Amino acid sequence: MRPTLSNRVMAPVNMNWTTRPQDQIDAAKARVRDTLHESNPKLTTLEKAFRASALRQKARHQVRQYGL
């Protein structure tokens, strides 16, 4: 039997998907700024990536500033 529109199984819709990804990016960056002082915050994968980047930039800035 050939699949038709009436008997195809649709993939589930991801409810977290958004048409405005910049909003999610901005929210993740804000959350990272708010949790930089914490030693082990609970973060999403996107937030973890932004946190790692922010910590690398902070360390790089300290090396340049203090010559460590």
C-alpha positions in Angstrom: 0.0 0.0 0.0 1.4 3.4 -1.0 1.4 6.1 1.7 -1.1 8.8 1.2 -1.8 12.0 3.1 -4.5 10.2 5.0 -2.4 7.3 6.3 1.0 8.9 7.0 2.2 9.1 10.5 3.2 12.6 11.4 6.4 13.1 13.5 5.7 14.6 16.9 6.0 18.4 17.1 8.7 19.6 19.3 7.0 22.1 21.6 10.3 23.8 22.5 11.0 24.7 18.9 10.6 28.4 18.2 10.6 30.6 15.2 12.4 33.3 17.2 15.7 31.6 18.2 17.4 34.9 19.1 15.0 35.2 22.1 16.3 31.8 23.4 19.9 32.9 22.8 19.4 36.2 24.7 17.7 34.4 27.6 20.5 31.8 27.8 23.1 34.6 27.9 21.2 36.5 30.6 20.9 33.3 32.7 24.7 32.7 32.3 25.5 36.2 33.5 23.3 35.7 36.5 25.0 32.4 37.4 28.7 33.1 36.8 29.3 33.4 40.5 27.9 29.9 41.2 30.3 27.0 41.2 28.0 24.3 39.7 24.7 25.8 38.4 22.0 23.8 36.7 22.1 24.9 33.1 20.9 23.8 29.7 23.4 22.7 27.0 23.1 26.1 25.3 23.7 27.9 28.6 26.7 25.6 29.4 28.3 26.5 26.1 27.8 30.2 26.7 29.2 29.8 30.3 32.3 28.0 29.0 32.8 30.8 26.5 32.4 33.5 29.1 34.8 31.9 31.5 37.4 31.5 28.8 37.0 35.2 27.9 37.3 36.2 31.6 40.5 34.1 32.0 42.0 35.5 28.7 41.2 39.1 29.9 42.9 38.5 33.3 46.0 37.1 31.5 46.2 40.2 29.3 45.6 42.6 32.2 47.9 41.1 34.8 50.4 39.2 32.6 49.8 35.9 34.4 
